Amino acid sequence: RTYNRESVEAEIEKFNPTHVLNAAGVTGRPNVDWCEDHKAETVRTNVIGCLNVADICAQKGINHLLYATGCIFEYDDAHTIGGQGFKETDAPNFHKSYYSHTKAMVEDMLAVFPTTCTLRVRMPISDDLSPRNFVTKIVKYDRVV
């Protein structure tokens, strides 16, 4: 668990990597609504765990790629569909779910870690058609707009 700083540090020291890909995060089961009723667990991994990995990597000079979410932005008056996109300097503007709120919360804090690069993936697609795959979800919709 990434929220256990000592165990993360021990793993990194054991393997001595040059790069760390952090894909840890609580998304909830069956969906992100779980996070609404499990806020402490969500913060533990999505904020504390994320910052632990970023900090340890920065202290050791290890490149850290955080596989995160794009669910921290939503279209608004300044960012319309087909209009101006979001920039790295834009503050997250989607806080309507606790999951997204924790992911947005950590964004500013991550900026102080020079070895961290955040990859924001909006809808993951895989070849196994699992129930959490975007393709599996969208083919069940009656209408896509």
ABEGO torsion letter per residue (X at the ends): XAABAAAAAAAAAAAGBABBBBABEBAEOABAAAAAABAAAAAAAAAAAAAAAAAAAAAAGBBBBBBBBAAABBBBAABBBGBBBBBAABBBABAABAAAAAAAAAAAAAAABAABBBBBBABBBBAAGBAABAAAAAAABABBX
